[in-house]
Amino acid sequence: MSGAAESVDFDVIVIGAGVAGCVTAYQLAARGHSVLLVERGPKPGSKNLSGGIFYCRVMEEVMPGFVTEAPVERRITRNCLSFLSPTSFVNVDYRDQRLAEPVNAVTVLRAKLDEWLAGKCEEAGVTLLPGVKVDSLIRNGDQFVGIKAGDDEMRCHVVVAADGVNSFICQDAGIRPKEPTKHLAVGVKSVIRLSREVIEDRFNLTGNEGAAYAVVGDCTKGVAGGGFMYTNIDSVSIGVVLRLDDLAERGETSSDLHDRFVNHPAIEPFLRGGELLEYGCHLVAEGGQSMVHDLTRPGLVAVGDAAGFTLNTGFTVRGMDLAAGSGIAAAKAIDAALQKGDFSQASLDDYKVELDRTFVGQDMNTYAKAPAFMENPRLYGDYGLVLSDVLYGIYNLDTSPRKHALPTAMAAFNQSPLKVVQVVKDVLAALRGV
């Protein structure tokens, strides 16, 4: 019975009712364990900023029929990679019905989704305790055996830290120090109300189809990061993600860059006449694999953003699917530990083994070099300008004799600050990183 507590209030206490916390709690309750799900907000989802894109196929393993039952907004069938310059907008526009069945990705509003997930947890037997801030963990020697909230103490066999990117629980446990600013970004987002008909007309959508834009270039004024825009049922979510260290070094402010992006002449027509419903900012993990370390301690497991599971490949920004996958892996390891009555770190380290078997661990490893590639300053200016100049040379029929596409492209390249050696290195870095 290594690491077992003498008496407990619950088998497992999960801190944080986001996707990772809810999936972990739901899976453990479904296996017959007693689970307490503690949420700091007055209700699940109340602290989350609007929502995001959920690559949701993993949820069919957790809750079959998720897409049809959960409060999702739109099903993403159109993905646009956009290079923004001060006067142009160059899109790689990919639309494919194969992404619609089975559904690959949906847009969600987290206030709705998290509340629904927590409700499913309660149906499975989880005890939900909202409006409670966990102040610290309870230790018995090296073993974590519960939580303290104000004057109240609750004991368990295993604590699950699912309290987000700036996890105070993980810091309190010594799992991770405060992250350096190069591993963090600030996301600034607006949610703009538009009628369903207007959205479908402007984004060329029908029915429950949705569109997602990943934008680089002029949207961040050279700051490492990018812009995003995606469609909900009757609103558009739009904003920027800006790496903290680069933002501070360049002396820019996140709110100014957000406003600059939404008012860009290529962006503003999508939003024209809309009503601002929500505006806010939050921390985003940007370190990739380098943030994933020390996932366990005796009696403690970290999942989701608290464990550093976020990926920005330039094409996709993933967090919720990785959170769900980590919750599945954690629940399997914790279930095995509960059956053995062994809550030592050696026992809970099966979580890491389980993660490495799944897409979560393998994808984090595959894209380990992506954060370094995304630091390349040429992504946020030079390449977008060259693309714009190439297309301008092709489409600007000014009565002068035309040249073939290759010499037109070479002329645009020769007039840019880019050097051949730089481009070759960038291409190789892209192939290795993303």
N, C-alpha and C positions, 0 to 999 in steps of 0.2 A: 504493500500500500504506500509506495514511495510518494511523499509529498501530499498525502491525503489530509484534509482538515478533519478535526474531531467531529464537528457539527457544522452544518451549513444551512443557510436560508434558501439557497437555490444551487442547483448544480453549476450553472453558468450565469454570469452577469455580463451583458453586452452593453458597452457605453457608446451611444450614438445610434440613432434610428434612421440613418441614411441607407443607401442601397446595400453597402457591405454589412452593416449591422443587422439590417432586417433579414437579409439572405442567411446569414449565420444563425440568427435566432430562430428563423423559420425552420431551417434544416434540422437543428438540434431538437426543437420541440416536436417535429414530425417523427423523430427517432425516440420519443418518449421521455426526454429529459426536461427537468424544470428549468426555465429560463426567465430571467428578468431583463427587460430591455429598457434602459434608462436614456431619456432624451432631455437635453438641456432646454430646448425650446418649449413653449406652452403646448405645442403639438408637433408631431413629426412633419418636417418640411417647412416649418415656419421660419427657420433661420437661413434657408437656402435661397440663393438669388435665382429666381425664375426657373431655369432648367438647362437643357442642353440636348445633344444628340446621343441617343442610347443605342449602341450596336447590340441589339437585344436578343440575338439567337441563343445566347447562353441562358436566358431566363426560361426557355422552354424546358430545360433540365430541372429547373427549380419549381416552376409553376406552369405546367402545360396549358396552352391557351392564353398565355400572358398577353399577347398583342390584342386579342379580341376582348379580353376582360379588363385589362388595366386602363387607366385614364390617359392614354397616349394622345398626342395631337395629330401629327401627320406621319405618313410612311415615306421615308426618303428614297426617291427613285432617281433623283437628279443631283449630281455632285459637280460643283464648279470650283476649279482651282484658278484663282484670279491674280493677275499681276497689275497692280495699280501704279500709275504715274500721275503727276499733277494734271495731265490733260487727257489721259487715256485709261482704258480698262480692257486688258487682254485676258480672255477666258479660255480655259480648257474645259469644255462643257460636256460632261459624261452623263448620259441618261440610258437606263437599261432596265427593262421590265423583269429581268432575272433577279434584280435586287428586291422585287416586290413579293416574290413567292418562292421560298418562304421569306418572310419579311426580314430584311437585313438590319435596318436602322429606323428608329422613330424619333421624333422630337417629343420632349416631355416638359411639363412644368412641374418642378420638384415639389412644390407645395401640395399639388394634387397627388403626384406619384408616391411620395414618401408616406403620406397619410394612408393611402390605399395599401401600400406594402405593410405598414404597421398593423392595419386592420386584418390583413391576411395572417400576420403573425399571431394576433390575438385569437383568431379562429383556430389556429393550430395549437393553442394552449399557452402562448407566451404571455407573461405578465408585463404590461406596458406601464411605465412610470414616467410621464412627461413633466416638464417644469422643474427638473431636479438637476442641479449642478454638482458633479462629482468633484470634491475638493482634493482628494488624495486616495491612494491605494493603501490597503491594510497589508502589512507584512508580518510573517511569522518566520524570523530568520531571513533566509534568502527567498522564501516562498511567498508569492502573492496570494492572499486568501480572501480578499474582499475589497469593498469600497467604503469610503467615508464621505457623507454629504451633510454638511452642517454638523449637528449633534448625532445624526443617525449613522449607524454602521450596519452593513449587510455583508454576510460572508458567503463564500462559494468555493467550489473546487477550481474553477478557471474563470479568469477575467478576460474579456475580449475588448481590445482598444479599437474602436471604430469611430473616433471623434475627429476625423478630418486631418487636413494637411498639416496644420499647426498643432499636432496632437500633444496636448499638455500631459495626457496620461503616459504616453511614451517617453516624454521628457522626464516626468516624475519617476518613471521606472528605470531610467538610465539606458533605455533602448537606443535613443538617439539624442544628440545634442540639438540645440537650436540650429536649424538649417542655414547655411550661408546664403546670401541674397542671390548668388548665381544659380542656385537651385530653385528659386522661387520667382513667380511672376504675379503681377496684379491684373486681374481681369475686371474690366469696366464694361457694364452691359446696360442697355436700354431695352425695354419691351414696348413696342409701338402697336397700338390697336389700329387695325384696318379691317374692313369687312372681308368676309370670306371670298366674296366675288372679286373684290379688288386684288386680293392676294393671288388668287388663281389666274387672273388676267395678267398681272404684272410679272409673275414668275412662270407663266405658261404651264399651269398645272390643271389637273382635273380631279374631281372627287377628293379622296383622302391622300393624294400624292403630295410630297413635300420636296423642297429644294434646300440644299446646304451649300454655302459659299465659304471657302477658305481663301483668305486674301493676304498677300504679302506686298511689300513695296511702300508706296506713299502713305498708306494708312497709319504707319507708325513713325513716320518722319525719320527713318533710319534706326530707330530703337529696335533691338532684337525682340521679336514677337510677331504678331500678325493680327489680322482682323477676321471677323466671322459674321455671318448673317444666315439665319435659317428661319423657315416658316413654321408657325404654329397654325391652329385652326383659324383663328381670327386675330392674330397678332404676328409681328415679326420681331425676333430677338436679334440684336445687333450690338457689336462692341469690339473691343481690342483686348489683347493679352500682351503684357509688356514685362520683360524680364527686369527685376528690381534693380540689379546692379547697373545695367546699361541705362535704365531710366534715370537713375540718380547721377550717373557719370555725365550724361548729356544735358542735365539740367531741365529736362522736360517734365510736364505734369500729366498724369494719366487722364485727368478730366479734359484737359485741352486737346490731347490726342484723340480721345473718344469723340469730342465734338467736331474736330476737324474731319474725322472719318465719316461720321453720319451726314456731314454737310458737303462731302466731296461731290462734284458734279456728276460722277458716275454712279453714286450711291443714292443721293437725295431723291431722284425720281421714284425709286422703289418705295420710299417712305412718305412721299408727299401727301399732305392732308391727314396724316395719322395723329393719334392721340397718345401721348406718353403715359404709359400705365405704371412703369416701374423703372427705377434707375438705382444702381448700386455697384459695389465692387467687392471682390473677395480674393483671397490668396489661391494661387494655382501652383501645383508641383510641376517643376520643369526639369528636374535633374535626371529623370529616367532611371536606369539601372543603378546609377551611383547613389540614389536615395534609398535603395532597397537593401537593408542590412539589419542584423539583429532583430529578427521578426518574433522571437520568443524569449521568454524568461520562465523560470519555474512558476507555473500557475498563471501565465499571461501569454496572450497571442495578439498580434497586431494585424489588422486587415484594411483593405481599401486605401484611401488617401493617407491614413495614418501610417501605413506601411510603405508609402511612396509609390503606389501602383497607378501611375499616370504616364501616358505616352503621347508625345507630339511628334509626328513624323513629317509634318509639313502638308501631307495629304489629309490625314485624320488626326483629331485630338480625342483620345480615348481615356476614359476614367471609369464610367459606370459599369461597362462590361468587365473590366479588370477587377472592379470592386466586387461584382457578383461572383466572378470566378474565384477570387481569393476567399470569399465567404463560403463557397462550396468546399474548397480545400480545407479551410479551417474547421468546418463542421465535421468533416470526415476524421480529421486528426483528433479533435476534441472528443468525438464519440468513441473512438478507439481508446483514448486515455480514460474516459469515464468507465468503460467496460472493464479496463484493467485495474482501475483504481490507482493509476500512476500518473501524477500531474507534475512530474519533474521536467526539467528542460529537455532532457534526453528523450522523454516520451513525447513531449509536444513538438520536438523538432521533426517529427513525422509530417508536420504541416509543410515544412520546406520541401521535403521529399515529394509530397503530394503536389505542391505547386509546380515543381519542375516537370511533373508528368503532364501538366495542363498547358493550355495556350497562354496562361498568364505568365508563368515562369519562362516559357520558351520565347514568347513575344518580347518580354522585357530584355532577354538576352539578345535576340535578333536585332533589336533596335537600340542596343547599348550605345552606339556611336551617333545616334540621331541628335541628341542635345548639342554635341560639339559641332555637327554640321549646321544646325540651325543658328549657331552663333555667327555664321559667316555674314559680314556686313553687306557683301555684294548682293545677297538675296533681297535686301530691303531697298534697293535703288537701282544699281547698274543693270541687272538682268532684265528688270521690267522695262527700263528705258530702251534697252537694245531691242527687245521684242517689239515695243511700240514703234521704234524707228524703222525696223524691218517691214512691218505691216504698212506703215505710212508710205514707205518707198514703193510698195506694191500697189496700194490703193489710190495714191495721190497722182491721178492722171492729169498732169499740168501742161500737156501738149509737148513736153520734151520727150525725146526718144526713150523708150523703155529698155531696161536691162533684164536679163534673166534673174530668177530669184536668188541664185547663189551669189553673183556679184553685188546684187542689192544688199543681201545680208552681210557680205564682207565689208561693204562700204559703211554700213551702220556700225559694225563691230570696230572697224578701224577708227571711227570717230568717237568711240566710247573710251572710258578709262581702262577697260578690261584688257588684259594681256593674255596671250595664248597659253602661257605656262599656268597662269591663275585658273583659266577655264578648265584646262586638263585636270589640274589638281581638284578643282571643285566637282568635276564630273566623277572622278574616282572616289572622292569623299561621299558623294551622293550615292553611288553604287554600293559603297560599304555601309553607309549609315541608314539609308531609307529604301 
